Amino acid sequence: MQNDDKSTSEKQDNSTPKPEEQKPRPLFSQEEIKDIIKGFVLAWLGGHITIKFPSAEELLARSKLENRKLDYKQATDEELAGKLDTIELISICAGAKPATHEEQQKATGDLFHRILLLRSADRIKGNFVKYSTEERLTRLEEGLKVTNDLVKQLVELHREELGI
């Protein structure tokens, strides 16, 4: 009988995750990353931030340091490719370019990584704030409440004037 009790308790011990087996929580959730990306895109589109992509001259200089052969045409092609790749990622994340769920997830991760790289290289000028749908809804609701209160006041004034 004791063996049966022991095997049952061992099964229970195996079913509960041990602290070292628990998956670590990321600093940002996927929704928070999407909010950051949304804030970045809105700020860029609104002209609140500028992105300084590596120029052909900078790419040429870096290629020399890396002992990599690169001519000016190749450098200008790389410069353009960096800009086009970023726009492609933004288009996928924004839903402007059709993509599968997996492609959207990859684009979100790639764009977030690119934002980190550009910011760390001091290539993003200006500030963008995390976009929050919840905060925006709250502000819209507050604005709607103010509007509703004003309409009520106008109706009351009109009723007083009419003697209703």
C-alpha positions as CSV (number, residue, x, y, z in Angstrom):
1,M,0.0,0.0,0.0
2,Q,2.8,2.4,0.8
3,N,4.2,2.0,-2.6
4,D,1.0,3.2,-4.2
5,D,0.9,6.3,-1.9
6,K,4.5,7.0,-2.8
7,S,4.0,6.8,-6.5
8,T,0.9,9.1,-6.2
9,S,2.9,11.7,-4.3
10,E,5.8,11.5,-6.8
11,K,3.3,12.1,-9.7
12,Q,2.0,15.1,-7.9
13,D,5.5,16.5,-7.3
14,N,6.3,16.1,-11.1
15,S,3.1,17.9,-12.2
16,T,3.9,21.1,-10.3
17,P,6.6,23.2,-12.0
18,K,9.7,23.9,-10.0
19,P,10.8,27.5,-9.7
20,E,13.8,26.9,-12.0
21,E,11.5,25.4,-14.6
22,Q,9.2,28.4,-14.8
23,K,9.4,30.4,-17.9
24,P,10.8,33.9,-17.2
25,R,8.5,36.8,-17.9
26,P,9.7,39.3,-20.6
27,L,10.1,42.9,-19.7
28,F,7.5,43.9,-22.3
29,S,4.4,41.9,-23.3
30,Q,3.6,41.5,-27.0
31,E,0.9,44.2,-26.6
32,E,3.3,46.6,-25.1
33,I,5.8,46.1,-27.9
34,K,3.0,46.7,-30.4
35,D,2.1,49.9,-28.5
36,I,5.7,51.1,-28.7
37,I,5.8,50.3,-32.4
38,K,2.5,52.1,-32.9
39,G,3.9,55.2,-31.0
40,F,7.0,55.1,-33.1
41,V,5.2,54.9,-36.4
42,L,2.7,57.6,-35.5
43,A,5.5,59.9,-34.3
44,W,7.5,59.2,-37.5
45,L,4.5,59.8,-39.8
46,G,3.6,63.0,-37.8
47,G,7.1,64.3,-38.2
48,H,7.9,64.3,-34.5
49,I,10.9,62.0,-35.0
50,T,13.4,61.7,-37.8
51,I,15.5,58.6,-38.6
52,K,19.0,59.1,-39.9
53,F,19.8,55.9,-41.8
54,P,23.5,55.1,-42.5
55,S,24.6,57.0,-45.6
56,A,26.5,55.4,-48.5
57,E,29.6,57.2,-47.3
58,E,29.2,55.7,-43.8
59,L,28.6,52.3,-45.3
60,L,31.8,52.6,-47.4
61,A,33.8,53.7,-44.4
62,R,32.5,50.7,-42.3
63,S,33.2,48.3,-45.1
64,K,36.9,49.4,-45.2
65,L,37.2,48.9,-41.4
66,E,35.7,45.4,-41.9
67,N,38.1,44.7,-44.9
68,R,35.0,44.2,-47.1
69,K,35.0,45.3,-50.7
70,L,32.2,47.7,-51.4
71,D,31.9,50.2,-54.2
72,Y,29.9,53.4,-54.1
73,K,27.0,51.9,-56.1
74,Q,26.8,48.9,-53.7
75,A,26.9,51.3,-50.8
76,T,24.0,53.4,-52.2
77,D,22.1,50.2,-52.9
78,E,22.6,49.2,-49.2
79,E,21.6,52.6,-48.0
80,L,18.3,52.4,-50.0
81,A,17.7,48.8,-48.9
82,G,17.9,49.8,-45.3
83,K,15.2,52.4,-45.8
84,L,13.0,50.2,-47.9
85,D,13.4,47.3,-45.4
86,T,12.2,49.6,-42.6
87,I,9.2,50.8,-44.6
88,E,8.4,47.2,-45.5
89,L,8.4,46.3,-41.8
90,I,6.2,49.3,-40.9
91,S,3.8,48.4,-43.7
92,I,3.4,44.9,-42.5
93,C,3.0,45.9,-38.8
94,A,0.5,48.6,-39.8
95,G,-1.5,46.1,-41.8
96,A,-1.0,48.1,-45.0
97,K,0.7,45.1,-46.6
98,P,-1.1,41.8,-46.4
99,A,0.9,39.2,-44.3
100,T,0.3,36.0,-42.4
101,H,0.1,36.0,-38.7
102,E,3.7,34.6,-38.5
103,E,4.9,37.3,-40.9
104,Q,3.3,39.9,-38.8
105,Q,4.9,38.6,-35.6
106,K,8.3,38.4,-37.3
107,A,7.9,42.0,-38.7
108,T,6.9,43.2,-35.2
109,G,10.0,41.6,-33.6
110,D,12.3,42.8,-36.4
111,L,10.9,46.4,-36.3
112,F,11.2,46.5,-32.5
113,H,14.8,45.3,-32.8
114,R,15.5,47.9,-35.5
115,I,14.1,50.7,-33.3
116,L,16.4,49.6,-30.5
117,L,19.4,49.6,-32.9
118,L,18.6,53.0,-34.4
119,R,18.0,54.5,-30.9
120,S,21.2,53.0,-29.5
121,A,23.2,54.4,-32.4
122,D,21.6,57.8,-31.8
123,R,19.9,57.7,-35.2
124,I,16.4,58.6,-34.0
125,K,16.0,62.2,-33.3
126,G,13.0,63.3,-31.3
127,N,10.7,61.5,-28.9
128,F,7.9,59.1,-29.3
129,V,5.7,57.8,-26.6
130,K,4.2,54.4,-26.1
131,Y,0.8,54.4,-27.8
132,S,-1.9,53.0,-25.6
133,T,-5.3,52.1,-26.9
134,E,-6.7,52.1,-23.3
135,E,-5.3,55.6,-22.6
136,R,-6.7,56.9,-25.9
137,L,-10.1,55.4,-25.1
138,T,-10.1,57.0,-21.7
139,R,-9.2,60.4,-23.2
140,L,-12.0,60.0,-25.8
141,E,-14.5,59.1,-23.1
142,E,-13.5,62.1,-21.1
143,G,-13.9,64.4,-24.1
144,L,-17.3,62.8,-24.8
145,K,-18.4,63.4,-21.2
146,V,-17.5,67.1,-21.5
147,T,-19.4,67.3,-24.8
148,N,-22.4,65.6,-23.3
149,D,-22.4,67.9,-20.2
150,L,-22.3,71.0,-22.6
151,V,-25.2,69.7,-24.6
152,K,-27.2,69.1,-21.4
153,Q,-26.4,72.7,-20.3
154,L,-27.5,74.1,-23.7
155,V,-30.8,72.1,-23.6
156,E,-31.5,73.4,-20.1
157,L,-30.8,77.0,-21.2
158,H,-33.0,76.5,-24.2
159,R,-35.8,75.1,-22.0
160,E,-35.6,78.0,-19.7
161,E,-35.8,80.4,-22.6
162,L,-38.9,78.6,-23.9
163,G,-40.4,78.3,-20.4
164,I,-40.6,74.5,-20.7
